């Protein structure tokens, strides 16, 4: 059984933490950051790292333009928005790693309807945590040559 405060390992592969520009010392630190609300700047950092628009990512985590403006003024996301952003970033990291870090290819894949996801785009699926897991499952199938 792993200790929940295990140091997060950094590699040259993408991770949610790397996409968001975070450097938590442990999974406990990441959870504490989520509960306290991530800095709204994490949205911009993630968008720059993955090639998707800030407004698109904000919409996925439930931020319409007015809410995004309020969060920018406040400087922090809510814990629920932060949790969804980390979940989304985990999924984006899986896609980035699938395409060896290629932002353009990963962004295009996210926006293309997928037969494995009922012919909707992976980006549309990531509006929920369950959808994020479904996209990650589809990625795992692609990585292992299992066709849906």
MOMOTA-V257903 format. One record per backbone hydrogen bond with DSSP energy under -1.0 kcal/mol. CO is the residue of the C=O (numbers start at 1). NH is the residue of the N-H. E is the energy in kcal/mol with one decimal. If there is no record, write none. Layout:
# MOMOTA-V257903
<<CO,NH,E> <CO,NH,E>>
This chain:
# MOMOTA-V257903
<<3,6,-1.8> <6,27,-1.0> <15,19,-2.6> <16,20,-2.1> <17,22,-2.9> <26,30,-1.8> <27,31,-2.4> <28,32,-2.4> <29,33,-2.3> <30,34,-2.3> <31,35,-2.7> <32,36,-2.2> <38,77,-2.8> <39,42,-2.1> <40,43,-1.5> <41,45,-2.4> <42,46,-2.6> <43,47,-2.5> <44,48,-2.5> <45,49,-2.2> <46,50,-2.0> <47,51,-1.9> <53,57,-2.3> <54,58,-2.9> <55,59,-2.3> <56,60,-1.9> <57,61,-1.7> <58,63,-3.1> <59,62,-1.5> <64,68,-2.8> <65,69,-2.1> <66,70,-1.9> <67,71,-2.6> <68,72,-2.6> <69,73,-2.1> <70,74,-2.2> <71,75,-3.1> <75,40,-1.7> <78,82,-2.6> <79,83,-2.6> <80,84,-2.2> <81,85,-2.5> <82,86,-2.3> <83,87,-2.2> <84,88,-3.1> <85,89,-2.6> <86,90,-2.2> <87,91,-1.8> <88,92,-2.7> <89,93,-2.6> <90,94,-1.8> <91,95,-2.0> <92,96,-3.0> <93,97,-2.5> <94,98,-2.0> <95,99,-1.9> <96,101,-4.3> <97,100,-1.5> <99,102,-2.1> <102,106,-2.5> <103,107,-2.9> <104,108,-2.2> <105,109,-2.5> <106,110,-2.3> <107,111,-1.2> <109,112,-1.2> <110,123,-2.4> <114,117,-1.5> <114,119,-2.5> <115,118,-1.4> <120,114,-2.1> <121,125,-1.6> <122,126,-1.3> <124,127,-1.2> <125,128,-1.2> <128,132,-2.1> <129,133,-2.1> <130,134,-2.0> <131,135,-2.3> <132,136,-2.3> <133,137,-2.4> <134,138,-2.2> <135,139,-2.4> <136,140,-2.4> <137,141,-2.1> <138,142,-2.1> <139,143,-2.8> <140,144,-1.5> <141,146,-3.0> <142,145,-1.2>>
